Amino acid sequence: MLTRNCVFRKASPLGTLAFTLNTTSLNPQDFVPIAIGSNTKSGKTLNFNSLNKKMLKRIAKELKRHAPFTALGALTGIIIMVIIVFGKVPPQISQTAFYTLHPIHVVLSALVTTAMYMQYRRAKIWAAILVGWTGSIGIATLSDAIIPYLGGALLHIEMGIHVPFVETSKMPVIGIEKWIVVNCAAFLGIALGYWKQTTKIPHSGHVLLSTWASLFYFTSFGIAHWIPLLPFVFLFLFLAVWIPCCTSDIVYPLLFIKEEPRPSLPDNDY
């Protein structure tokens, strides 16, 4: 039986990549990939079972660290929902807010995903586009639309499903088709991440942005008596942000890394 190994090097204090990655200090310094199936004097060989355990441990640590602020973000969403309910804000206002926040979320996700991928690998532009587009469109759609829709279904709320990156109807206010706006947002983020590999995006801003986009999905497309359901809405807002936004930017790009990272990167402390 053949065993495939992954070689890692221990990151020195001066050589540790400073990744903020939509977080305050999401730093993968414990597992810096060098190459698959190679041997170096400075590295030690770990099998993929060890790699998986190490990565899962790191993910669990980051989820635990960011849970409090994610909960605070979900609480701000509940406050906004109470204001919407008692203020009898029409659904059209919520729809405008959703279709404004969602493309911004896509830009940030594409920027960070592409930047992290490029920091680890001198990739061709088509590869960066593929990773950046799937990572941003997929994660933002999951966080802002799919999880809220599934939450509404579990709560037996009358709610339609909307996937902005394929919708042909026009955006509120600007009148451009939604799929054009959302996909252009992804390509803008990819271009920024490819051109300037910065991952220093404040986690607090990303959490609030994603939380409010998920909230406005509920109030835009759901019809329900929201006040008795607030504890459940809080739970789904929390999950919609916590898992996708706190893990995707570090895990997803690294799935495609097989080469030694470049020795000098824009945001390094080398």
N, C-alpha and C positions, 0 to 999 in steps of 0.2 A: 504494500500500500504506500502510495506517495504522500508525503507530508509537505504542504506548502507553508513557508514561514514568512513572517514579516519582520523586518529589522527596524529597530528603533534606536535613537540616540537620546541620551539624557540631556535635556536642555539646560545650558549653563545660565547663571543669573543674568549675564550680559547678553546672552543669545536667545532669550525667551521672547517669542512673539507677543506683542501686546495687543490682544484681540479684545475689543469691547463687544462686537458682534450683536448689536441690539441688546446688550446687557451691560451691567456696570463693570464686570471683570470676568467675562467668559473666556478663560484662557486655557487652551489645550496643551499646556506645557508638559503634562505627564505623558503624552503620547505624540511624539513628533515623528511622522512617517518618513523613512528614508527610501526604502525600495522593497518590493516584494520579491522574495526568493534570492536576495543578495546577501553578501557577507562583508562586514567592515570591521576594522580593528576597534573602532570607537563605538560600535553598536553591540547590542545583545539581541539574541534571537528569541522571539516569542511566537508560539503557534497562534492560530486564529482564535482558539478558545480563550487563551489568555488575553488576546486583544479585545475580544467581545466583553469579557468580564471587566477589563480596565475601562473600556468606553462606557459600559453600562453604569459602573460605579461613578464615573465622572458626571454622566448625565443626571444620575440620581442626586448627586451633590448640588449641581446647578439648579435642578428643579426645587430642591429644598430651600436653597438660598433665595430664589426669586419668588417663592410662593407668597410671602407676606405682601410684597408690593403688588403682585398680580391680584391678590385678594382686595387690596385697597383700590386698584383700578376697577375691579368688578363692582365695588361699592359705589364708586362714582357713577357707574352705569346705572345702578339701581336708583340713585338720586335723580339722574336725568329722566329715567322712566317714570318716576313719581311725578316730576314736573310735567312731563308730557301728558300723563293720564289726567291729573287735576287741572291742567291748563287747557285740556281738550285740543291739543295740538293736532292738526290734520295730518293724515298719513303722507300727504305730498311733501310736507316739510321734512319728515323722516327719510323719505326716499331721496330727496335732494342731498341730505346730509350723508346718507349711505353711499351714494354714487359720487360723492366728493371725497370721502375718507378712504374708500376702497382703492381707488387708483393711487393715492398717496402711499398707502400701505404696500401696494405692489412695487412702487418705485424703490422704497426702502429695502424691501426683501430682495429685489433683484440686485441692488447695489451691493449689499453685504454678502449675498451668496456668491456673486461673481468675483468680488474683491478677494474673498477668502480662497476661492478656487485658484485665482491667478497668483496669489501669494505663495501657494504651495507648488504650482506647476506652470511652466512656460508653455501654455496651451495655445493652440490655434484659435482664431476668433470664432470659428463655427462651434468648437467645443465649449467655449465660454458662453456663447449664446444659448446653446442647448441646456447647459447646467443652470445658467441664470434664469432662463425662461421657465423651465419646468419647476425649478425650486421656488421662484416667486409666485407664478400663477397658481401652482398647485397648493402651496402653503397658505397664501392669502385667501384663495377660494375656500379651502378647508376651514380656516379660522373665521372668516367673515360671513360665509354663506352656508356651507354644508353642515357644520356643527350646530349653528342656530336652527337650521331647518330640521335636523334630526331631533334637537331638543323640543321644538314645537310639535313634532310628530309624537314624541313620547308623552307629551303633556296633552295630547289630543286637541291641539290648537289648529284652527283652520288657517293654513299658511301655504302659499305657493312656493315652489322652488325656483330660484333665480341664480344663474351662473353667468356673471357679467362678461367674462371674456369670450363668450360665444353668442351673447344676445345681440340681435340686430335692431332692436328698438333704440330710440334716440335718448341721449342723456338729458336730464333736466337742465334747464337754463341754457346750456351751450348748443344743444340740438345736434350733436354729433353721435353717430351710432356707438353704442356702448362697447362693442367688441374692439372697435378702433381705438377708443380712448384707453381701455385697460391694457391692450397689447402694446400700444405705444408707450404707456407708462412702464411696462416691463422692459422694453428695449431702451428706454431712457436710463433706467436703473442699471441695465447691463453695460451701456456705454460708459456711464460714470464709474462703475466698478472696474471696468476693463482699463479705462484711461488713468484713473487715480485709485490705486488699491487701498482705500481707507475703509476700515470697519468700525470706526469710532462713531457709532450712532447711539445716542442716549437710550438706554433701556426704558427709562421712565416714559419718554415720549412715544416709543414704539408700543409699549403696553397700553397706554391710554388710547392711542390711535386705533389699535386693533380692537380694544374693548368697546369703544364707542361705535365702530363700524358694525360689530356683531350686535350691539344693542339696537342700532337703527334698522338692522335687518328684521329683528323681532317686531318693532313698532311700524315698520313700513309695510310688511307683507303678512303680519299676523293679526287675527281678530280674536280678542279674548278679554275677559275681565282680569286685568293684569295684577291688581293689588294682591289677591290671595295667592298668586303664583310667584310672587317676588323671590321667595327663598330658592325656588327651582330655577328661576331666571338667573339669579346670582351664581348658582352652581354651573350652569351652562356657559355663562359669560367667563367664568374662571377657567373652565376647561378649554374653551375656544381659544384662549390666549396662552395659557400656561404651557401646555404641551407643544403646540406647533411653534410658537414664537421663541420659546426658551431652548429648543433643541435643534430646530431645522438648520439654522445657519452654521452650526458647527458640525453636525453629523452628515447632512446631505452632500455638501461639496467634497468631504473627505472620502466618500464612497468611490469617487472617481480618481483618487490619487494613487499613482503607481510609481512615480518618479521621485528622485531626490529633490527636495525643495531648493529654490534658488538661494544662494548665500547672502544676498543683499536685497531687502524688500523695503518699500517706502515707509511702512510703519514699524519696522524692526528697531530694536535697541542695539544692533550689532555695532 
